[in-house]
Amino acid sequence: MTVALAGTVLAGTVLTGTVLAGTSSGRDGTARPVADTGRAAAGPLSGKVIVIDPGHNGLNYRYPKVINRKVKAGPFKKACDTTGTSTASGYAEHAYTFDVATRLAALLRAKGATVRLTRPNDRGVGPCIDERAAIGNRAHADAAISIHADGAPASKRGFHVILPGYLKGYTGPIVAPSKRLGYDVRDAFRRGTGEPYANYVAKNGIDVRTDLGGLNMSKVPKVFIECGNMRNGTDAGRLKSASWRQGAAKALATGLARYLAR
């Protein structure tokens, strides 16, 4: 088996950005990608390019040497990727993020946007954090969003959006537009899901960081969202619900559309 990251093959899977035309649902309620038709629907987001970055990947845990290698993350280096977290019952963050990303891609394409994902499925390794940013850069994305769920202490809950802080030589051009994007996403997610702001990190659902390679290496407006705490029983119940994930995707689509309409 060839283990590779972006642009090469792992067990026959190409780990580069892809475009999803829509979704269908499996028996477990998980969104399934539908092959791209090559055509975007006419709609309010026609002409807009959005990159969705579903955090982590399904086989990262099998290849610690691959995901632990250091890559450029700004003026420093960090691990290529991590395995992510999971609920107490074993529902993995990588599965959650890909499911919501797939749902979100379908909603945005229905509005006319061109959508690219940083990974085409949940059965690969990586790509590394620098390549995830590079996919958005090469696409000249109008907006990019990285979807995650947190692994905080079980007594804590809520969501938060992470904005890029100012890092000389790196994030300067994207700080202001990313802040607008982040607030639009935060407001829409709160209204659309009813999820409270995180009570253990950030302030009013907004955090600013300069240690995340996926933000530091981005040249396009980009934010992260931690949709809830997978270790908290209440949040875990929501994250595991297919209907709640669909609502989360709709809320994210609303936030992105609001930002792009500015």
N, C-alpha and C positions, 0 to 999 in steps of 0.2 A: 504494500500500500504506500502510495506517495503522500506524505504529509506536507502540505504547503499552505500558504496563506493567500493573500489576494492575488488574483489573476492566474493561479495555477489550479491543480486538481487534487482533491482528496476523495478517493473512492468514486471518481467519476463526477464530482460536483465542482463546478466552477465557482470560486468564491470571489465574485466581483459584484458590483451593483447590478440590479436588475429592475425591470419595470413590470409591475403587476397590473393586469387588466381588471381583476375582480376576485371574488372569492366564492367558494361554496362551503357548506358546513358538513363536517363529519358527524358521526353518530354521537360523539362526545361533546359536540358543540364547538369544537376547535375550528377556526377558520382555515380553509385550505386555499392555497393560491391557484388562480386560474391563469392559463397561459396568456401572455400579452398578445393583443391583436395588432399592435403597432399603430393604433389609432386612438387618440384621446377624444372623449366626447366634447362637444361644444358646451361651454358653460362659463360661469363667472371667473373661473381660474384658468381659462384658456391662455396659453402662452407662458404660464408660470411653471417653474421647475422646483420640485420639493424633494429633498432627500430625507428618508426615514432610516434611522440607525437602530435596529433592534439589538439591545445590549447582549453581549456574550454569544455563545453558540453551543449547540447540543453536545459536541464531542470535545470541548475544551478540557474537560476533566481527564480525558485519556492521554493528553499530551502536555504534561507540565513543563517539559523542557522547551516546547514550542511556545507556549503562551507566557512563559516566564522570561524569555529572552528580552533584552532591553532594546527599546526603540525610542526615537526622538519624540519628546512630548512638550516641546518648547525649548527653553535654554537648558534643559536637563533631559534625562532619559528615565523611562518607566517600563514596567513589564508590558509586553505586547497586549495582553488581555487577562481576564480572570474568569473563573468558572461561574461567578454570580452566586446568588443565595437561593433559598427555597422555603416553602412553608413547612410547618412541622409535619405535615402529611406527605411531603415529598414533591409537591408541585413546584417545578423549577422556574427560576426567574427567566432563563433563556427561552423556555417555552411560552411563558406569559408575554414576553416582549415581542416575540415573533408573531404570536397570535394577534396582538393589538396592532402591530405594524401592518400586518396583512389586511386587517379590517380597515385601518386608516387609509391605506393605499387605495382600496376599492372606493371609499367614499370621496377621496380627493380626485381620483380619475373621473368619477361620475360628474364632478364639478368642472372638468376640463383640464385639470393639471396634468403635467407630466411628472410621474413619481418614480423615483429610483430607491431601491433598498440597498443597504450595504452588504447584505447577505441574502441569498435566494431561498434558503430553507433553514431548518433547525437541526441539520444532520452533518454539520461541518466543524471546522476549527477556525477561529478568528473571524474576520481579518483583524490585524493589529489596530490599535487605536490611531496610529498615524495614517494608516490606509483608510480607515473609516472617515477621517476628516478629508483625506485626499479625494475620495469619491465625490463628496459634495463640492470640493474645489473644482475638480475637472468638469463637473456638470454645470458649473456656474449657477448653482442653486440660488433661488430667490429666498429660500429658507431651508433650514435643516433642523431636525429634532432627533435626539437620542432618547429612546424609551427604556426605562429601568423600573425596578421595584427594589425597595431597600431591605436590609437585613439588620434592623436595629433591635434593641431589647424588646422583649415581648410585651412589656407594659406600655410601650410607646406606639403611637399610630399617626396616620395622616400623610399627606403628600407635600412635596415641595419641588419647585423649579429652580434649576441651577443656571446662573448666567456667567459668561466669561468676565473675569476681572481684567483690569488693564495690565498688560505685560509688554513692556517696551520691545519693539521689534516684532511683535507677534499679533496681539489681539486689538491693538489700537483702532483699526478701521471698523471692527465689528462690534465694539462694546455698545455703542449707542443703539444701532438697529437690533442687536440681540436683546437689549433691555426691553425695547418695545415689543419684540416677539415674545419674550418671556412673560411679560405682564398680560399680554393678550391670551396666551396659553393658560396661565394661572387662573385668570378670571373665568375663562370658559370652562376649565376643568372643574373648578369649584361649583359653578352653577349647574353644569351638566351631570355631575356624578354625586354631588352632595358630600364628597369626601372632605374632611376638615384639613386645615393647614397642619403640617407636622408640628407636634408639641415637644420635639426633642432636638430640632435643628432648624436653622434658618429663622426668618422673621416674616410673619404674614405670608408664608409659603414661598418666599424668595431667598435664595442663597447666592452668594457671589464667590467664585473660586478661581484660583490661578494655577491649580495643581493638576488639572484634567487635560490630558493630551488631546482628547477628542475636541475640546474647545480651543486649546492653545494653538493647535495646528490648523484650525479652520480659517479660511479666508472669506467665508460667507456667513451671514447671520445664523447663529446656531444656539440652541439651548438643550439642556438635559431635563428630563422630568422623572422624578422618583414617585411613581403612582400610588404608593402606599407601602406599608411595612409588612413584608411577608411573614414575619415572625409573630405578628400580633393576630390574635384569633379573629377579631372583627374584620380587620383589613384582609386577612387571608381568605375569609369567606367570600368577600367581594371579588378579590382577584381571581379566585377559582371559578366564579360564575360567568358563563358564556354571555348571558344577557348584560351583566355589568361591564364586561370587556367591550361589548358592542357600544354601550353607552359611553365608555371611556374614549373609544375611537371617535365617536360622533363629537364629543366635547373637544378633543384635540383638533379635529377637522374644523370645527367652528373657530377655535382660537387661531389656527393657521390662516384661515380665510379672512378673519378680521384683520390680522396683521398685513396680509397681502393686499387688502383693499385700501390701505392707507395711501 
